[in-house]
């Protein structure tokens, strides 16, 4: 028996769910039989009581009970489901029966926590007789007659579990209440737990009031008052089983806060629906108002519980990743279906066509909620995007079926939109007639992306540019290469094709010939750093820009790859050689004209080399790259500052020293009588 039980169940807590489900089935059978014979009586209920003196846990229901023969069949045989037999005997027309059990093994989960199980039961068929079944999880069991008075009411069953030494924690009413609220909170029948509660009351203080004068108010004291009794634990109602027309807005809000233990969050949107036909399923989905704490640390946190799976009101699990794709990890909700293929222990969801149908329906309803939010004009969607936009980007990468629709819900900052988000549809609406592609530029944050000199190429033609401000954007655009048949292109690559017409090509060839010496000089000075140098007639304000080839990575993606490699403790590879840049120079910029003069004048001088290197460093910084040799860069900048100071009428440090010495010598020669200067020698 131990081998069978421990092979079926992986979590000891499951025993209470299984036993309470059996009790609920017994109550439901009694309710149904009363409907058919039109009899009346007390409403079935379930009671749980722990006895710490003898380490027993008692689970009692006022359900249908069992006859002696039923005890032999249902408890004496493993995998003999009394519930399944009951449903089969009823045949058709059982729509009003909400029975849970089907495998006939749930009862034996009691042996996960108990050495011995005693069952006392009185059948609805003959309330004058009661029987006691007892077993210690071995091959033998005993059945004996019991007093009918041991069962309250006309019928019912009482389970007495003699707990193992390592399971005494289940004697704590708080632990029992926690498990009931997790697994059985929405059972149709009342569930009560025996517990001791202490209340503090104000009573007159007799000692202090002995000398109380007439007219004075008596003094009070606080005393504890302990009471024992059954307290209901399943007060919540499963609103997903009701028609959406019958549920109010407040009920949806209250259910969200209680079911997901988030009393401060107000959901942005919810969807309550019923799936009928080939598969039956009832569900409520919510989009949270704020990013859940666990997802703020890890967007795919394995411990995040977003979808709660129920079967006939009984909680099964919230760890099934198959119900929703991971890009919808932020969506919370409940799913209740009798058709889901569970294993015997009801802990594992097996792959099947049913699961695929439910998955598609949940994704569809989630997308409908996102669409409704995107159509709002009060700023609600901006808040949603700030919290959950990165999940939609993952959806673009991973969900081929819904990629085009998800793309319509993407939002970006752009060169023209300033502080407002823009969608791809809005971008297309504002495109000039001659613009044939959607352009984006990468950068670490909106501000750095806006600094990129490659924007000038597009700005000069009146084209807008989207800001892809995180590495995930670049990966996303690799998957989303077009939208509504319009190509999406990285403005930071040399494949834009903006000057592919004959006139532009001819002009570019002329400029390349005119600045051939500068190009050759830069390619030689920057060999190993650049793939090639070329003239661009599209740059306007910047002297130069660094762009990638068709298959190169953006600078932000390169940094991301390096950080990932370091975090994983692996080698990043030769990223620099694989992603050599193309340097584009602006022939109309004064700096390029100055460099052209310097190359033609004295290309071997250090000043020319420093000027070229500084041009490359600045182009790299504005294009999003990092300067590798900061020391040399700093020296070049300070040298430029010194030169600029001298050109403005200042003097260099060396000139200042020489001038002070010459003045001292001159003053001494002119006046021998002048007192000698006091010189302090510091060693």
C-alpha positions as CSV (number, residue, x, y, z in Angstrom):
1,X,0.0,0.0,0.0
2,X,2.8,2.4,0.9
3,X,4.4,1.8,-2.5
4,X,1.1,2.5,-4.4
5,X,0.3,5.6,-2.4
6,X,3.7,7.2,-2.6
7,X,3.9,6.5,-6.3
8,X,0.6,8.3,-6.9
9,X,1.1,11.4,-4.8
10,X,4.1,13.7,-4.5
11,X,2.7,16.2,-1.9
12,X,1.3,15.1,1.4
13,X,-1.0,18.1,1.6
14,X,-3.0,16.5,-1.2
15,X,-4.7,14.1,1.3
16,X,-7.0,16.7,2.7
17,X,-8.1,17.8,-0.8
18,X,-8.9,14.2,-1.7
19,X,-10.8,13.3,1.5
20,X,-12.8,16.6,1.5
21,X,-13.6,15.9,-2.2
22,X,-14.9,12.5,-1.3
23,X,-17.0,14.0,1.5
24,X,-18.4,16.6,-1.0
25,X,-19.3,13.8,-3.4
26,X,-21.2,12.0,-0.6
27,X,-23.0,15.2,0.2
28,X,-23.8,15.8,-3.5
29,X,-25.2,12.3,-3.9
30,X,-27.5,12.9,-0.9
31,X,-28.6,16.2,-2.4
32,X,-29.4,14.5,-5.7
33,X,-31.3,11.6,-4.2
34,X,-33.4,14.0,-2.2
35,X,-34.3,15.8,-5.4
36,X,-35.4,12.6,-7.1
37,X,-37.5,11.3,-4.1
38,X,-38.7,14.8,-3.2
39,X,-37.7,14.3,0.5
40,X,-36.5,17.0,2.8
41,X,-34.0,17.2,5.6
42,X,-30.9,18.9,6.9
43,X,-28.4,20.4,4.4
44,X,-25.3,18.2,4.0
45,X,-22.1,19.7,5.5
46,X,-18.5,18.7,6.2
47,X,-16.8,19.1,9.6
48,X,-13.1,18.7,10.5
49,X,-11.8,18.4,14.0
50,X,-8.3,17.7,15.4
51,X,-7.7,15.9,18.7
52,X,-4.3,16.6,20.0
53,X,-4.6,14.2,23.0
54,X,-4.6,11.1,20.8
55,X,-3.1,12.6,17.6
56,X,-6.2,12.0,15.5
57,X,-7.8,14.1,12.7
58,X,-11.6,13.6,12.2
59,X,-13.3,14.4,8.9
60,X,-17.0,14.0,9.1
61,X,-19.8,14.6,6.5
62,X,-23.5,14.3,6.6
63,X,-23.7,12.8,3.1
64,X,-25.2,9.6,1.7
65,X,-23.2,7.2,3.8
66,X,-22.4,3.6,2.9
67,X,-23.9,0.1,3.4
68,X,-21.8,-2.8,4.4
69,X,-21.6,-4.0,0.8
70,X,-20.6,-0.6,-0.4
71,X,-17.9,-0.5,2.3
72,X,-16.4,-3.7,0.9
73,X,-16.5,-2.5,-2.7
74,X,-15.4,1.1,-2.2
75,X,-12.8,0.8,0.6
76,X,-11.8,-2.8,0.4
77,X,-10.8,-2.6,-3.3
78,X,-8.2,-0.1,-4.6
79,X,-9.3,1.9,-7.7
80,X,-12.9,1.0,-7.2
81,X,-14.7,4.3,-7.6
82,X,-18.1,4.5,-5.9
83,X,-18.7,7.9,-7.5
84,X,-18.0,6.5,-11.0
85,X,-20.4,3.6,-10.3
86,X,-23.0,6.0,-9.0
87,X,-22.9,8.1,-12.2
88,X,-23.0,5.1,-14.4
89,X,-26.0,3.8,-12.5
90,X,-27.8,7.1,-13.1
91,X,-27.2,7.0,-16.8
92,X,-28.5,10.0,-18.7
93,X,-29.9,13.2,-17.2
94,X,-27.2,13.7,-14.6
95,X,-26.5,17.3,-15.4
96,X,-27.3,18.4,-11.9
97,X,-24.8,16.1,-10.2
98,X,-21.5,17.8,-9.5
99,X,-19.4,14.7,-8.5
100,X,-15.7,15.0,-8.3
101,X,-14.2,11.5,-7.8
102,X,-13.5,9.1,-10.7
103,X,-10.4,7.0,-10.1
104,X,-11.2,5.4,-6.8
105,X,-7.9,6.1,-5.1
106,X,-8.5,9.4,-3.4
107,X,-9.4,7.7,-0.1
108,X,-6.0,6.0,0.2
109,X,-4.2,9.3,0.2
110,X,-5.1,9.3,3.9
111,X,-2.2,6.9,4.4
112,X,0.2,9.6,3.3
113,X,-0.2,11.1,6.8
114,X,-1.9,8.3,8.9
115,X,-0.8,5.0,10.2
116,X,-4.3,3.8,10.8
117,X,-7.6,4.9,9.3
118,X,-11.0,4.2,10.9
119,X,-14.2,4.8,9.0
120,X,-17.6,5.0,10.7
121,X,-20.6,5.3,8.3
122,X,-24.4,5.1,8.3
123,X,-26.2,4.7,5.0
124,X,-29.1,6.8,3.9
125,X,-30.7,3.5,2.8
126,X,-30.9,2.1,6.4
127,X,-30.2,4.7,9.1
128,X,-30.8,2.1,11.8
129,X,-27.4,0.5,11.2
130,X,-23.9,1.8,11.2
131,X,-20.6,0.1,10.4
132,X,-16.9,0.6,11.3
133,X,-14.1,-0.1,8.8
134,X,-10.5,-0.1,10.0
135,X,-7.1,-0.7,8.4
136,X,-3.4,0.0,9.0
137,X,-2.5,0.3,5.3
138,X,-1.6,-3.4,5.1
139,X,-3.4,-6.1,3.2
140,X,-6.0,-6.6,5.9
141,X,-9.0,-4.6,7.1
142,X,-11.9,-5.2,9.5
143,X,-15.6,-4.4,9.3
144,X,-17.7,-4.4,12.5
145,X,-21.1,-3.0,13.5
146,X,-21.1,0.4,15.2
147,X,-23.6,2.5,17.1
148,X,-25.8,4.6,14.7
149,X,-25.5,7.4,17.3
150,X,-21.8,7.9,16.4
151,X,-23.1,9.6,13.2
152,X,-25.1,12.7,13.7
153,X,-28.2,13.0,11.6
154,X,-29.9,10.4,9.3
155,X,-26.7,9.4,7.4
156,X,-23.1,10.3,7.0
157,X,-19.5,9.2,7.3
158,X,-16.7,9.9,9.8
159,X,-13.0,9.3,9.0
160,X,-10.6,9.1,11.9
161,X,-7.0,9.4,11.0
162,X,-4.3,8.3,13.4
163,X,-1.5,10.6,12.3
164,X,2.1,9.6,11.8
165,X,4.7,11.2,14.0
166,X,6.0,13.3,11.0
167,X,2.5,14.5,10.2
168,X,1.4,16.1,13.5
169,X,1.5,19.5,11.9
170,X,-2.0,18.6,10.5
171,X,-3.4,18.8,14.0
172,X,-3.0,22.6,13.8
173,X,-6.3,24.2,12.9
174,X,-4.5,27.0,11.2
175,X,-2.7,24.5,8.9
176,X,-6.0,22.8,8.1
177,X,-7.7,26.1,7.4
178,X,-4.9,27.1,5.0
179,X,-5.1,23.9,3.0
180,X,-8.9,24.1,2.9
181,X,-8.7,27.7,1.6
182,X,-6.2,26.6,-1.0
183,X,-7.8,23.4,-2.3
184,X,-11.5,23.4,-1.2
185,X,-12.5,27.0,-0.8
186,X,-15.2,26.7,-3.5
187,X,-16.8,23.4,-2.5
188,X,-20.5,23.8,-2.7
189,X,-21.2,22.5,0.8
190,X,-20.3,24.2,4.1
191,X,-16.9,23.2,5.5
192,X,-16.3,23.9,9.2
193,X,-13.2,23.5,11.3
194,X,-13.2,23.0,15.0
195,X,-11.0,25.7,16.5
196,X,-10.3,27.5,19.7
197,X,-10.7,31.3,19.6
198,X,-9.8,33.9,22.2
199,X,-11.6,37.2,22.5
200,X,-10.8,40.0,24.9
201,X,-13.7,41.6,26.7
202,X,-14.1,44.6,29.0
203,X,-15.7,43.7,32.4
204,X,-16.0,45.6,35.7
205,X,-12.9,45.4,37.9
206,X,-14.4,44.3,41.2
207,X,-11.2,44.8,43.2
208,X,-10.7,48.3,41.9
209,X,-14.4,49.2,42.4
210,X,-14.5,48.3,46.2
211,X,-14.1,51.9,47.2
212,X,-16.1,53.3,44.3
213,X,-18.1,56.4,45.4
214,X,-21.6,57.1,44.3
215,X,-21.8,58.7,40.9
216,X,-18.3,57.6,39.8
217,X,-18.0,55.5,36.7
218,X,-16.9,51.9,37.5
219,X,-13.4,50.9,36.4
220,X,-13.1,48.2,33.8
221,X,-10.5,45.5,33.0
222,X,-9.7,43.4,30.0
223,X,-10.0,39.6,30.4
224,X,-9.5,36.9,27.8
225,X,-12.5,34.7,27.0
226,X,-11.7,31.4,25.2
227,X,-14.4,29.6,23.2
228,X,-14.4,26.4,21.1
229,X,-16.6,25.5,18.2
230,X,-16.9,24.9,14.5
231,X,-16.1,27.9,12.2
232,X,-17.0,28.0,8.5
233,X,-14.0,28.4,6.2
234,X,-15.4,28.3,2.6
235,X,-17.4,31.5,2.4
236,X,-16.2,32.4,-1.1
237,X,-18.5,31.6,-4.0
238,X,-17.2,30.3,-7.3
239,X,-18.4,33.2,-9.5
240,X,-17.0,31.6,-12.6
241,X,-19.8,29.0,-12.5
242,X,-22.5,31.7,-12.7
243,X,-23.7,33.5,-15.8
244,X,-21.7,36.7,-16.5
245,X,-24.9,38.6,-16.5
246,X,-25.5,37.6,-12.9
247,X,-22.1,38.8,-11.6
248,X,-21.6,42.5,-10.6
249,X,-18.5,44.6,-11.1
250,X,-17.8,44.6,-7.4
251,X,-18.1,40.8,-7.2
252,X,-15.4,40.5,-9.9
253,X,-13.2,42.9,-8.1
254,X,-13.7,41.2,-4.7
255,X,-13.1,37.7,-6.2
256,X,-9.8,38.9,-7.8
257,X,-8.5,40.3,-4.5
258,X,-9.4,37.3,-2.5
259,X,-8.5,34.5,-4.9
260,X,-5.1,36.0,-5.7
261,X,-4.4,37.4,-2.2
262,X,-3.9,40.9,-3.6
263,X,-6.1,43.3,-1.7
264,X,-4.5,46.5,-3.1
265,X,-4.5,45.8,-6.8
266,X,-7.4,46.7,-9.0
267,X,-7.4,44.7,-12.3
268,X,-7.4,46.7,-15.5
269,X,-9.6,44.2,-17.4
270,X,-11.4,40.9,-16.9
271,X,-13.0,38.3,-19.2
272,X,-15.7,35.9,-18.0
273,X,-16.6,33.2,-20.5
274,X,-17.9,29.7,-21.0
275,X,-16.5,27.3,-23.6
276,X,-19.1,24.8,-24.8
277,X,-19.2,22.1,-27.5
278,X,-16.4,19.7,-28.0
279,X,-14.8,20.9,-24.8
280,X,-16.5,22.4,-21.8
281,X,-14.7,25.0,-19.8
282,X,-15.6,27.9,-17.5
283,X,-13.1,30.7,-16.8
284,X,-12.4,34.2,-15.6
285,X,-9.2,35.9,-16.7
286,X,-7.8,39.2,-15.3
287,X,-5.1,41.6,-16.4
288,X,-3.6,43.0,-13.2
289,X,-3.4,46.7,-12.6
290,X,0.3,46.5,-11.5
291,X,3.2,44.2,-12.2
292,X,3.1,41.4,-9.5
293,X,6.1,41.6,-7.2
294,X,7.4,38.1,-8.1
295,X,7.5,39.1,-11.8
296,X,9.3,42.3,-11.1
297,X,12.3,40.3,-10.1
298,X,12.0,37.6,-12.8
299,X,9.6,38.1,-15.7
300,X,9.2,34.3,-16.0
301,X,9.4,33.4,-12.3
302,X,8.7,29.7,-11.9
303,X,7.1,30.4,-8.5
304,X,4.6,32.8,-10.0
305,X,1.1,31.3,-9.8
306,X,-1.1,33.0,-12.4
307,X,-3.7,30.4,-13.6
308,X,-5.6,28.3,-11.0
309,X,-7.0,25.1,-12.3
310,X,-10.2,23.7,-10.8
311,X,-12.1,20.6,-11.6
312,X,-15.7,20.8,-10.3
313,X,-14.8,23.6,-7.8
314,X,-11.8,21.6,-6.4
315,X,-8.4,23.3,-6.8
316,X,-6.0,21.0,-8.6
317,X,-2.9,23.0,-9.3
318,X,-1.5,26.4,-10.3
319,X,1.8,25.2,-11.8
320,X,0.5,24.1,-15.2
321,X,2.5,26.0,-17.9
322,X,0.5,24.4,-20.7
323,X,-2.7,26.4,-20.1
324,X,-1.1,29.7,-21.2
325,X,2.1,30.5,-23.2
326,X,4.8,32.2,-21.1
327,X,4.4,35.5,-22.8
328,X,1.0,35.7,-21.0
329,X,2.6,35.0,-17.7
330,X,1.1,38.2,-16.2
331,X,-2.5,37.2,-16.9
332,X,-4.2,35.8,-13.8
333,X,-7.4,33.7,-13.7
334,X,-9.2,30.5,-12.9
335,X,-10.1,27.6,-15.3
336,X,-12.7,25.0,-14.4
337,X,-13.1,22.1,-16.7
338,X,-14.2,18.5,-16.3
339,X,-12.6,17.5,-19.6
340,X,-8.9,18.2,-18.7
341,X,-6.8,15.1,-18.9
342,X,-5.4,14.7,-15.4
343,X,-3.3,11.8,-14.1
344,X,-4.7,9.5,-11.3
345,X,-3.4,11.8,-8.5
346,X,-4.8,14.9,-10.3
347,X,-1.4,16.5,-10.0
348,X,-0.2,16.3,-13.6
349,X,-1.9,17.7,-16.7
350,X,-1.4,15.4,-19.7
351,X,-1.1,16.8,-23.2
352,X,-4.1,16.3,-25.4
353,X,-6.3,17.9,-28.0
354,X,-8.6,19.2,-25.2
355,X,-5.7,21.1,-23.7
356,X,-4.8,22.6,-27.0
357,X,-8.4,23.8,-27.5
358,X,-8.5,25.4,-24.1
359,X,-5.1,27.0,-24.6
360,X,-6.2,28.7,-27.8
361,X,-9.4,30.0,-26.2
362,X,-7.5,31.5,-23.2
363,X,-5.0,33.2,-25.6
364,X,-7.9,34.5,-27.7
365,X,-9.6,36.0,-24.7
366,X,-6.4,37.5,-23.4
367,X,-5.8,39.2,-26.7
368,X,-9.3,40.5,-26.7
369,X,-8.7,42.1,-23.3
370,X,-5.5,43.7,-24.6
371,X,-7.3,44.9,-27.7
372,X,-10.0,46.6,-25.6
373,X,-7.3,48.3,-23.4
374,X,-5.5,49.5,-26.5
375,X,-8.6,51.3,-27.7
376,X,-8.9,53.4,-24.5
377,X,-7.9,57.0,-24.6
378,X,-7.5,57.8,-20.9
379,X,-3.9,56.7,-20.6
380,X,-4.9,53.2,-19.3
381,X,-3.0,51.5,-22.0
382,X,0.2,53.5,-21.4
383,X,0.1,52.1,-17.9
384,X,-0.5,48.6,-19.1
385,X,2.4,48.9,-21.6
386,X,4.8,50.2,-19.0
387,X,4.1,47.2,-16.8
388,X,3.6,44.4,-19.4
389,X,4.9,45.6,-22.7
390,X,8.0,43.4,-22.5
391,X,5.7,40.3,-22.4
392,X,4.1,41.3,-25.7
393,X,7.6,41.6,-27.2
394,X,8.3,38.0,-26.1
395,X,4.9,37.1,-27.7
396,X,6.2,38.5,-31.1
397,X,9.3,36.3,-30.8
398,X,7.5,33.1,-29.7
399,X,3.9,33.1,-30.9
400,X,3.9,32.7,-34.7
401,X,0.2,32.3,-34.9
402,X,-0.7,35.6,-33.3
403,X,2.4,37.7,-34.2
404,X,0.7,40.1,-36.5
405,X,-2.1,40.9,-34.0
406,X,0.4,41.3,-31.1
407,X,2.4,43.7,-33.3
408,X,-0.6,46.0,-33.5
409,X,-0.5,46.4,-29.7
410,X,3.2,47.3,-29.5
411,X,4.1,50.9,-28.4
412,X,7.3,52.9,-28.9
413,X,8.7,56.3,-28.4
414,X,9.9,57.9,-31.7
415,X,11.8,60.9,-33.0
416,X,8.5,62.7,-33.8
417,X,6.3,61.5,-31.0
418,X,8.5,63.0,-28.2
419,X,7.0,61.9,-24.9
420,X,4.0,60.1,-26.4
421,X,3.8,56.5,-27.3
422,X,3.2,55.6,-31.0
423,X,1.9,52.4,-32.4
424,X,3.0,50.8,-35.7
425,X,-0.4,51.7,-37.2
426,X,0.0,55.3,-36.2
427,X,3.6,55.3,-37.6
428,X,2.3,54.0,-41.0
429,X,-0.5,56.6,-41.1
430,X,2.1,59.4,-40.8
431,X,4.6,58.0,-43.3
432,X,5.4,60.3,-46.3
433,X,4.4,58.8,-49.7
434,X,8.0,58.2,-50.7
435,X,8.8,56.2,-47.4
436,X,8.9,52.5,-48.1
437,X,9.9,51.0,-44.8
438,X,9.5,51.4,-41.0
439,X,12.7,52.4,-39.4
440,X,14.0,52.0,-35.8
441,X,17.2,52.8,-34.0
442,X,18.7,51.0,-31.0
443,X,20.0,52.5,-27.8
444,X,20.1,52.0,-24.1
445,X,17.1,54.2,-23.2
446,X,15.1,56.7,-25.2
447,X,17.6,59.6,-24.6
448,X,20.6,57.6,-26.0
449,X,18.7,56.3,-28.9
450,X,17.7,59.9,-29.8
451,X,21.4,60.9,-29.9
452,X,22.3,58.4,-32.6
453,X,23.6,60.3,-35.7
454,X,22.0,57.8,-38.1
455,X,18.6,59.5,-37.3
456,X,19.9,62.4,-39.3
457,X,19.7,60.3,-42.5
458,X,16.0,59.8,-42.0
459,X,15.2,63.1,-40.4
460,X,16.5,64.9,-43.5
461,X,13.9,63.2,-45.5
462,X,11.0,63.7,-43.1
463,X,10.9,60.1,-42.0
464,X,10.1,59.2,-38.3
465,X,12.3,56.7,-36.4
466,X,11.2,54.4,-33.6
467,X,13.4,54.1,-30.6
468,X,14.2,50.4,-29.7
469,X,15.5,51.2,-26.2
470,X,16.3,47.7,-24.8
471,X,18.0,44.5,-26.2
472,X,14.7,42.7,-26.3
473,X,13.5,45.1,-29.0
474,X,16.3,44.1,-31.4
475,X,15.5,40.4,-30.9
476,X,11.8,41.2,-31.4
477,X,12.4,43.0,-34.7
478,X,14.5,40.1,-36.0
479,X,11.2,38.1,-35.7
480,X,9.0,40.9,-36.8
481,X,10.7,41.8,-40.1
482,X,7.6,43.4,-41.6
483,X,4.2,44.7,-40.6
484,X,1.2,44.9,-43.0
485,X,3.6,44.1,-45.9
486,X,5.9,47.0,-44.9
487,X,9.5,46.1,-44.2
488,X,11.0,47.0,-40.8
489,X,14.6,48.1,-41.0
490,X,17.4,48.9,-38.5
491,X,18.6,52.5,-39.2
492,X,21.9,51.6,-37.6
493,X,22.9,49.3,-40.5
494,X,24.4,50.2,-43.9
495,X,21.5,48.5,-45.7
496,X,18.9,51.2,-45.7
497,X,19.1,51.8,-49.4
498,X,18.0,55.4,-49.1
499,X,20.4,56.5,-51.8
500,X,20.0,53.7,-54.3
501,X,18.6,55.9,-57.1
502,X,20.9,56.7,-60.0
503,X,21.5,60.4,-59.1
504,X,22.3,59.5,-55.5
505,X,24.7,56.7,-56.5
506,X,26.5,59.1,-58.9
507,X,26.8,61.8,-56.3
508,X,28.1,59.3,-53.8
509,X,30.7,58.0,-56.2
510,X,31.9,61.5,-56.9
511,X,32.2,62.2,-53.1
512,X,34.1,59.0,-52.6
513,X,36.6,60.0,-55.3
514,X,36.9,63.5,-53.8
515,X,37.6,62.2,-50.3
516,X,39.5,59.1,-51.3
517,X,42.6,60.2,-49.4
518,X,40.6,60.7,-46.2
519,X,38.9,57.4,-46.7
520,X,42.1,55.5,-47.2
521,X,43.8,57.3,-44.3
522,X,40.9,56.4,-41.9
523,X,40.8,52.8,-43.1
524,X,44.5,52.5,-42.4
525,X,44.5,54.3,-39.1
526,X,41.4,52.4,-37.9
527,X,42.3,49.0,-39.3
528,X,41.0,46.3,-37.0
529,X,38.3,48.6,-35.8
530,X,36.3,49.3,-38.9
531,X,35.2,47.2,-41.8
532,X,35.3,50.1,-44.2
533,X,34.9,53.9,-44.5
534,X,32.4,55.5,-46.8
535,X,31.0,58.9,-47.6
536,X,27.3,59.5,-46.7
537,X,25.4,62.4,-48.2
538,X,22.5,61.8,-45.7
539,X,24.3,62.9,-42.5
540,X,23.5,66.6,-41.7
541,X,24.7,67.6,-38.2
542,X,27.2,64.9,-37.3
543,X,30.7,64.6,-38.8
544,X,30.5,60.8,-38.8
545,X,28.5,57.8,-37.7
546,X,29.2,54.1,-37.0
547,X,26.8,51.6,-38.5
548,X,26.7,47.8,-38.7
549,X,26.6,45.5,-41.6
550,X,23.6,43.5,-42.6
551,X,24.2,40.8,-40.1
552,X,25.9,42.8,-37.3
553,X,24.7,43.3,-33.8
554,X,23.9,46.7,-32.4
555,X,26.1,48.1,-29.6
556,X,23.4,47.6,-26.9
557,X,23.0,43.9,-28.1
558,X,26.7,43.3,-27.9
559,X,26.8,44.6,-24.3
560,X,23.8,42.4,-23.5
561,X,25.5,39.4,-25.0
562,X,28.6,40.1,-23.0
563,X,26.7,40.5,-19.7
564,X,24.8,37.3,-20.4
565,X,28.0,35.4,-21.0
566,X,29.6,36.8,-17.8
567,X,26.5,35.9,-15.8
568,X,26.6,32.3,-17.2
569,X,30.4,32.0,-16.7
570,X,31.0,31.3,-20.4
571,X,33.1,32.8,-23.1
572,X,31.5,35.5,-25.2
573,X,33.6,34.8,-28.3
574,X,35.1,37.3,-30.7
575,X,32.2,39.7,-30.9
576,X,34.3,42.6,-32.0
577,X,35.6,40.9,-35.1
578,X,32.2,39.5,-36.0
579,X,30.6,42.9,-35.6
580,X,33.1,45.3,-37.3
581,X,31.5,48.7,-38.0
582,X,31.2,50.7,-41.1
583,X,32.2,54.3,-40.6
584,X,30.2,56.9,-42.6
585,X,31.6,60.4,-42.9
586,X,29.8,63.6,-43.7
587,X,31.7,65.5,-46.4
588,X,29.9,68.7,-45.7
589,X,30.9,68.9,-42.1
590,X,33.8,71.3,-41.2
591,X,35.6,68.6,-39.2
592,X,35.8,66.3,-42.2
593,X,37.0,69.2,-44.3
594,X,39.7,70.0,-41.7
595,X,40.7,66.3,-41.6
596,X,41.0,66.3,-45.4
597,X,43.4,69.3,-45.3
598,X,45.4,67.7,-42.5
599,X,45.7,64.4,-44.5
600,X,46.8,66.2,-47.6
601,X,49.2,68.4,-45.6
602,X,50.9,66.0,-43.3
603,X,49.3,62.6,-42.9
604,X,52.2,61.2,-40.9
605,X,51.9,63.7,-38.0
606,X,50.6,62.7,-34.6
607,X,48.2,65.6,-34.7
608,X,46.5,64.1,-37.8
609,X,46.4,60.6,-36.2
610,X,44.9,62.0,-33.0
611,X,42.3,64.0,-34.9
612,X,41.2,60.9,-36.8
613,X,41.1,58.7,-33.7
614,X,39.1,61.4,-31.9
615,X,36.6,61.6,-34.8
616,X,36.2,57.7,-34.5
617,X,35.7,57.8,-30.7
618,X,33.1,60.6,-30.9
619,X,31.2,58.8,-33.7
620,X,31.3,55.7,-31.6
621,X,30.0,57.4,-28.5
622,X,27.1,59.1,-30.3
623,X,26.3,55.8,-32.1
624,X,26.0,53.9,-28.8
625,X,29.4,52.3,-28.6
626,X,31.9,52.4,-25.7
627,X,35.3,53.8,-26.0
628,X,37.8,51.0,-25.3
629,X,40.8,53.0,-24.5
630,X,39.5,55.7,-22.2
631,X,43.0,56.9,-21.2
632,X,44.1,57.7,-24.8
633,X,40.7,59.2,-25.4
634,X,41.1,61.5,-22.4
635,X,44.6,62.6,-23.6
636,X,43.3,63.4,-27.0
637,X,40.4,65.5,-25.6
638,X,42.8,67.4,-23.2
639,X,45.2,68.0,-26.1
640,X,42.3,69.4,-28.1
641,X,41.3,71.6,-25.2
642,X,44.9,72.9,-24.9
643,X,45.0,73.6,-28.6
644,X,41.7,75.4,-28.5
645,X,42.8,77.5,-25.5
646,X,46.0,78.6,-27.4
647,X,44.0,79.4,-30.5
648,X,41.7,81.6,-28.4
649,X,44.6,83.7,-27.1
650,X,45.5,81.6,-24.1
651,X,48.8,79.8,-23.4
652,X,49.7,76.3,-22.8
653,X,51.1,75.1,-19.5
654,X,54.6,74.9,-21.0
655,X,54.4,78.5,-22.2
656,X,53.2,79.8,-18.8
657,X,56.3,78.2,-17.1
658,X,58.7,79.7,-19.7
659,X,57.2,83.1,-19.5
660,X,57.5,83.3,-15.7
661,X,61.2,82.3,-15.8
662,X,62.0,84.9,-18.5
663,X,60.3,87.7,-16.5
664,X,62.3,86.8,-13.3
665,X,65.6,86.9,-15.2
666,X,64.7,90.2,-16.9
667,X,63.8,91.8,-13.6
668,X,67.1,90.7,-12.0
669,X,69.2,92.1,-14.9
670,X,67.4,95.4,-14.8
671,X,67.7,96.0,-11.1
672,X,70.7,94.6,-9.3
673,X,69.6,96.3,-6.1
674,X,66.4,94.4,-6.0
675,X,66.1,92.0,-3.1
676,X,66.8,88.4,-4.0
677,X,63.7,86.3,-4.4
678,X,63.0,84.0,-1.5
679,X,63.0,80.5,-2.8
680,X,61.5,77.6,-0.8
681,X,62.9,74.3,-1.8
682,X,60.6,71.3,-1.2
683,X,62.2,67.9,-1.2
